[in-house]
Amino acid sequence: MAVGVFDLFSIGIGPSSSHTVGPMRAAAVFAGELKASGKLERVASLRVDLYGSLAATGHGHGTMTAILLGLEGYHPELILPDEVEERLASIAESGTLQLAGAVPLPYGVKDMVLRPLTILPRHTNGMTFTVSDAEGGILHSATFFSVGGGFIVREGEEDAAQQELEESKKELPLPFRTAAELLGRCHSKGLSIGDVMLVNERASRSEEDIREGLLHIYSVMEGCVEVSLKREGLLPGGLKVRRRAPDWHERLLKEDKDRDPKYWQEWVNLIALAVNEENASGGRVVTAPTNGAAGIIPAVLYYALHFAPGMDQATQEDRDDVVVKFLLTAGAVGVLYKEQASISGAEVGCQGEVGSASSMAAAGLAEVMGGTPAQVENAAEIAMEHNLGLTCDPIGGLVQVPCIERNAIAAAKAINAAKMALWGDGSHRVSLDEVIVTMRETGKDMSSKYKETAMGGLAVNVVEC
């Protein structure tokens, strides 16, 4: 199917969409296929091979534990944090995995085969699942790639998946692949960028369902913040990173009792930190478009709802309209990155995660603040242009340093990009398409050390403990 807004904004668990959500989804698909094949009862052994970035940073990203949950049949968008803790504790204590929820197998994290130096041709985030019978005969085997944002692709079906994508796009009322095509649709139909996305989304679901779904997405973002603000202490993983959001929130409540506009950046920083601290602890978040960049869009949307002109007089329905319009517009820009480049840190560095999220957020904010399609496109371009070359070098392979603060910085960039674009008339020297192509080429040229391998940058120059 063509990439839609609910593909880019999906509910999952932290800390990484490509290293946690994608692997869990792939494992769940494999378990489901095995169950449907009628061969499940004959399984005597299981083998999981992890390649490239998944193997190099899997422990810090919770890849192995996510795969265990997926193999038990759990899907990332449905599993709750309490279920995560309960099942992982049971597996660790018993040393037994319930394959597809039915067949007990002695298997755990230590049994997975890690191949960090082996990069499969399709993508660095590769994984192979194999089950055999008592005689050693292979019953079922499949290789998947986690390509960013929780999206997965099966080996051997890449061309078919691309063909299906192109065919499904032809069925859309207003298909687009580039920003130029998107602006052309806006101009010919007299629609905003968010409106074009809405028309396309209506091809697969009702407008009421779209609105309800997007408001639910935002409610999960809000819930993520609420949970995070109640947690204190250190983040898991061994880096001894202290949670800052609860203390910051308490201070803001004392210093800014009347929501003074001069505190807008402190509130934006708080929301971004809260979301990413919750993500880093394996909590429930919304990929936006990835887990590593999950705090940017909620933070900028918070700004739109609380600090944009006129919002102090807005009704609840007005606020809901802002949420829907913002996410549709951000989703349209996300489609451009997903189809022309990548949103995977392991493929193009953090410019593909934080950069694309900042660009999407800038577009969403510019639209809800009354920007023309040209101004919205300009906002998205400015935000990405100043995230070009951003590396992905998390210390210890954990989505904590520099990832958490990076979300807050990128959220402020998005707001500034939107304001700059709105002070112009939409005309500008560098197009969004040119920036997206540049991001893709920069990612291709970037050393693998800086693409989510924990083998370069801060990951090797900062002592972990």
C-alpha angles and dihedrals in degrees: 000000000000114000109266139183093267090054091055093043107045131151118245144131130275160290102036136009093204097038101033112019097038096047091046090050092048092049091049091050090050092049091048092051091049092051092048092049093065091233097103096100091055095057113118102163141021132205127190120189119192121196139197117337094004089060095040097052102014096112093055093045097048091243097144096048090045089054091051090055091047092050088055088057102260119141120211096233093054107036117097125218092248090055090050092055094043097050096042091050090051093049092048093048098044099031086223131119122204099223110216086350092288117064119062114222129176098241139131145155093288091060095063117104113232120204106174095164095050112088116189114220098248101051141338091244098073130153134176126202120197130175125188137189127241091277092053095255114146111246099180137353134176138169121213135184124214101214101182138286091045092297116140133195126194119229111255094023099074095104092044091049091050091048091049089050092052092047093049091050089057088061092057116101093227109020120185136171102174134045089243090058091046092052089047090056090049092050097045095046100034091237136137121242090256090051092054090052090048092052090053093046089053088064089075106026141016122272089243091055091047092052093045092047094050093047088051089052090054092046089057089051089052091046090052090056093047093052092045093052089059095053121088137177130045129340115245122256107069102271090104092225108173121226107244103178098083094052093043091051092051091050093048092051089056098043100037107040094152100041094252111201090230088072096055094112094049090055092046090050090049095053093047092048093045094052094046094045088054090047091050089055092053095256130151112284141156117250102234089196092313136007093243089059096035096120100058102073095042089050095049092043088052088054090051092051097044109025108026114107114277097013092111087070096041123123122224089259090052090051091049089052089054092051093050095045092045095051094044091052093044088048092054090055090045089057089059092055094043094051102036102034132352142281092204119111089201090058105038106005127250091313084078093054111028091024096053092043091052090049092048092048093049090053093048092050094046090052097050089046090059102266122162118240089260092052091047091051089048091052091052091048095050093050095051095040089064094047095053114131095018108159129218106225108143115182111249090359088281122137091235115081118069094353101075098051090038089065092055092048092048092049090056089047090054092052092048091047091053092048092049092050092049091054089057131063096244097264115119141157101241120051126218090241091056091051093049091051089047091051091051093049092044089053091050091052095044116108113254087238088076098046107085098292099113087228099112147026118019089353091071102025097056121067109237098217 
